């Protein structure tokens, strides 16, 4: 099991510590990303290079771009071509494709001469490149485009959900987002529309992405929620809404933020200047000019004294106090702070 690592900063350089506040990778990089599937990426010689949890750089080859690891492989780009490397930094699938996606369910979309098919982990096409675009497999189906229309193919390369949509997104369990005339809705694995396209596509927003089995839905300038069954659980009525977490979602009413449950009942009245998602039983809230944390009953349990905060993860939360980084536990104790 991967141990959680947390980004730290010292003298303008970045490294990582463990959940006890012990430095694991000394701050030495000008830029680092959070760990994902056992690897981070750090800036080294002006390139983002993977690094493992022991601080070892994967430097066998120099690439223009290295993606995230999915199913033990990361896509890599050299000049204008793509291939894949393994978790030791070795080229597992030679650089040969005009585009490459992430592995999922043992397959990855990959393009040759501008057409997409799917390769296995040996780099062999198991679905020949004949599509104009393809996404990752989820629940046995992958979004795919032929001509100007999109649907979903199975692992034989057959359209199991006919290409009747302008755009399709990967399945999330039993449902997927589909787009028609600039609006999104939901279909099930049989291709049946369980929620006709009617919600706005908002740039920079997770359109139809489910958290806690609920997705934010926008119509005009109002926000509501839909469920994975295709039910409009909370009609768009709020000035803003955030993702559900632990049964509660952030909503904005007349410039103030509070929380509703999955029935739309107000659980914490809108009274905060700003707030965030619930994680590990706590949510960040802003009172005045400072941030703190409250529990699911609306009780402030960590006083609002911070300039900035992030949600709790693996027992700790990142905070900024007087310009310095720190990590606190759920009781507000400082586990690590920037010197």
MOLIN-V118014 format. One record per residue. N is the residue number from 1. RES is the residue in three letters. SS is DSSP state (h for helix, s for strand, l for the rest). PHI is phi in whole degrees, -180 to 180 (999 if undefined). Layout:
BEGIN
((N:RES:SS:PHI) (N:RES:SS:PHI))
END
This chain:
BEGIN
((1:UNK:l:999) (2:UNK:l:-69) (3:UNK:l:-87) (4:UNK:l:-70) (5:UNK:l:-123) (6:UNK:s:-126) (7:UNK:s:-68) (8:UNK:s:-128) (9:UNK:s:-133) (10:UNK:s:-142) (11:UNK:l:53) (12:UNK:l:79) (13:UNK:s:-113) (14:UNK:s:-119) (15:UNK:s:-150) (16:UNK:s:-144) (17:UNK:s:-124) (18:UNK:l:-95) (19:UNK:l:-70) (20:UNK:l:-93) (21:UNK:l:89) (22:UNK:l:-85) (23:UNK:s:-70) (24:UNK:s:-103) (25:UNK:s:-124) (26:UNK:s:-58) (27:UNK:s:-61) (28:UNK:s:-152) (29:UNK:s:-109) (30:UNK:l:-81) (31:UNK:l:-157) (32:UNK:s:-141) (33:UNK:l:-112) (34:UNK:l:-64) (35:UNK:l:-71) (36:UNK:s:-148) (37:UNK:l:52) (38:UNK:l:89) (39:UNK:s:-138) (40:UNK:s:-112) (41:UNK:s:-125) (42:UNK:s:-127) (43:UNK:s:-83) (44:UNK:s:-140) (45:UNK:l:53) (46:UNK:l:65) (47:UNK:s:-125) (48:UNK:s:-86) (49:UNK:s:-117) (50:UNK:s:-65) (51:UNK:s:-137) (52:UNK:s:-90) (53:UNK:l:-72) (54:UNK:l:-95) (55:UNK:l:87) (56:UNK:l:-87) (57:UNK:s:-80) (58:UNK:l:-89) (59:UNK:l:-120) (60:UNK:l:-64) (61:UNK:l:-136) (62:UNK:l:-108) (63:UNK:l:-119) (64:UNK:l:-68) (65:UNK:s:-153) (66:UNK:s:-127) (67:UNK:s:-85) (68:UNK:s:-79) (69:UNK:s:-81) (70:UNK:s:-133) (71:UNK:l:54) (72:UNK:l:70) (73:UNK:s:-130) (74:UNK:s:-123) (75:UNK:s:-75) (76:UNK:s:-136) (77:UNK:s:-120) (78:UNK:s:-130) (79:UNK:l:58) (80:UNK:l:-112) (81:UNK:s:-113) (82:UNK:s:-122) (83:UNK:s:-150) (84:UNK:s:-141) (85:UNK:s:-120) (86:UNK:l:-94) (87:UNK:l:-77) (88:UNK:l:-105) (89:UNK:l:87) (90:UNK:l:-87) (91:UNK:s:-72) (92:UNK:s:-90) (93:UNK:s:-130) (94:UNK:s:-55) (95:UNK:s:-69) (96:UNK:s:-157) (97:UNK:s:-97) (98:UNK:l:-80) (99:UNK:s:-161) (100:UNK:s:-148) (101:UNK:l:-107) (102:UNK:l:-87) (103:UNK:l:-73) (104:UNK:s:-156) (105:UNK:l:56) (106:UNK:l:83) (107:UNK:s:-130) (108:UNK:s:-136) (109:UNK:s:-70) (110:UNK:s:-148) (111:UNK:s:-111) (112:UNK:s:-129) (113:UNK:l:55) (114:UNK:l:85) (115:UNK:s:-111) (116:UNK:s:-103) (117:UNK:s:-141) (118:UNK:s:-131) (119:UNK:s:-111) (120:UNK:l:-93) (121:UNK:l:-76) (122:UNK:l:-93) (123:UNK:l:85) (124:UNK:l:-90) (125:UNK:s:-71) (126:UNK:s:-103) (127:UNK:s:-128) (128:UNK:s:-62) (129:UNK:s:-70) (130:UNK:s:-142) (131:UNK:s:-105) (132:UNK:l:-80) (133:UNK:s:-167) (134:UNK:s:-153) (135:UNK:s:-112) (136:UNK:s:-78) (137:UNK:s:-74) (138:UNK:s:-143) (139:UNK:l:55) (140:UNK:l:84) (141:UNK:s:-130) (142:UNK:s:-131) (143:UNK:s:-68) (144:UNK:s:-150) (145:UNK:s:-120) (146:UNK:s:-130) (147:UNK:l:66) (148:UNK:l:-106) (149:UNK:s:-123) (150:UNK:s:-130) (151:UNK:s:-152) (152:UNK:s:-133) (153:UNK:s:-106) (154:UNK:l:-94) (155:UNK:l:-78) (156:UNK:l:-93) (157:UNK:l:87) (158:UNK:l:-93) (159:UNK:s:-73) (160:UNK:s:-85) (161:UNK:s:-113) (162:UNK:s:-54) (163:UNK:s:-77) (164:UNK:s:-122) (165:UNK:s:-119) (166:UNK:l:-75) (167:UNK:s:-159) (168:UNK:s:-135) (169:UNK:l:-115) (170:UNK:l:-59) (171:UNK:l:-63) (172:UNK:s:-116) (173:UNK:l:71) (174:UNK:l:-96) (175:UNK:s:-129) (176:UNK:s:-143) (177:UNK:s:-85) (178:UNK:s:-128) (179:UNK:s:-122) (180:UNK:s:-144) (181:UNK:l:54) (182:UNK:l:78) (183:UNK:s:-121) (184:UNK:s:-111) (185:UNK:s:-145) (186:UNK:s:-130) (187:UNK:s:-125) (188:UNK:s:-99) (189:UNK:l:-69) (190:UNK:l:-85) (191:UNK:l:88) (192:UNK:l:-81) (193:UNK:s:-71) (194:UNK:s:-99) (195:UNK:s:-150) (196:UNK:s:-57) (197:UNK:s:-57) (198:UNK:s:-156) (199:UNK:s:-104) (200:UNK:s:-70) (201:UNK:l:-85) (202:UNK:l:-105) (203:UNK:l:-62) (204:UNK:l:80) (205:UNK:l:-114) (206:UNK:l:-81) (207:UNK:l:-68) (208:UNK:l:72) (209:UNK:l:-85) (210:UNK:l:-90) (211:UNK:s:-131) (212:UNK:l:58) (213:UNK:l:65) (214:UNK:s:-133) (215:UNK:s:-127) (216:UNK:s:-68) (217:UNK:s:-128) (218:UNK:s:-118) (219:UNK:s:-132) (220:UNK:l:65) (221:UNK:l:-115) (222:UNK:s:-117) (223:UNK:s:-117) (224:UNK:s:-144) (225:UNK:s:-143) (226:UNK:s:-123) (227:UNK:s:-100) (228:UNK:l:-71) (229:UNK:l:-87) (230:UNK:l:89) (231:UNK:l:-85) (232:UNK:s:-80) (233:UNK:s:-74) (234:UNK:s:-129) (235:UNK:s:-60) (236:UNK:s:-55) (237:UNK:s:-152) (238:UNK:s:-99) (239:UNK:l:-72) (240:UNK:s:-163) (241:UNK:s:-148) (242:UNK:s:-108) (243:UNK:s:-69) (244:UNK:s:-69) (245:UNK:s:-152) (246:UNK:l:57) (247:UNK:l:84) (248:UNK:s:-130) (249:UNK:s:-131) (250:UNK:s:-73) (251:UNK:s:-137) (252:UNK:s:-114) (253:UNK:s:-132) (254:UNK:l:51) (255:UNK:l:83) (256:UNK:s:-117) (257:UNK:s:-114) (258:UNK:s:-145) (259:UNK:s:-138) (260:UNK:s:-121) (261:UNK:l:-95) (262:UNK:l:-74) (263:UNK:l:-95) (264:UNK:l:91) (265:UNK:l:-72) (266:UNK:s:-74) (267:UNK:s:-99) (268:UNK:s:-132) (269:UNK:s:-60) (270:UNK:s:-64) (271:UNK:s:-148) (272:UNK:s:-97) (273:UNK:l:-71) (274:UNK:s:-166) (275:UNK:s:-166) (276:UNK:l:-137) (277:UNK:l:-82) (278:UNK:l:-75) (279:UNK:s:-151) (280:UNK:l:56) (281:UNK:l:84) (282:UNK:s:-133) (283:UNK:s:-132) (284:UNK:s:-79) (285:UNK:s:-136) (286:UNK:s:-110) (287:UNK:s:-123) (288:UNK:l:69) (289:UNK:l:-107) (290:UNK:s:-127) (291:UNK:s:-110) (292:UNK:s:-146) (293:UNK:s:-135) (294:UNK:s:-128) (295:UNK:s:-93) (296:UNK:l:-71) (297:UNK:l:-93) (298:UNK:l:89) (299:UNK:l:-88) (300:UNK:s:-72) (301:UNK:s:-110) (302:UNK:s:-130) (303:UNK:s:-58) (304:UNK:s:-80) (305:UNK:s:-132) (306:UNK:s:-103) (307:UNK:l:-78) (308:UNK:s:-157) (309:UNK:s:-146) (310:UNK:l:-125) (311:UNK:l:-62) (312:UNK:l:-66) (313:UNK:s:-148) (314:UNK:l:53) (315:UNK:l:89) (316:UNK:s:-130) (317:UNK:s:-130) (318:UNK:s:-77) (319:UNK:s:-138) (320:UNK:s:-121) (321:UNK:s:-134) (322:UNK:l:53) (323:UNK:l:80) (324:UNK:s:-108) (325:UNK:s:-78) (326:UNK:s:-156) (327:UNK:s:-126) (328:UNK:s:-121) (329:UNK:l:-93) (330:UNK:l:-70) (331:UNK:l:-99) (332:UNK:l:88) (333:UNK:l:-73) (334:UNK:s:-79) (335:UNK:s:-92) (336:UNK:s:-154) (337:UNK:s:-144) (338:UNK:l:-68) (339:UNK:l:-85))
END
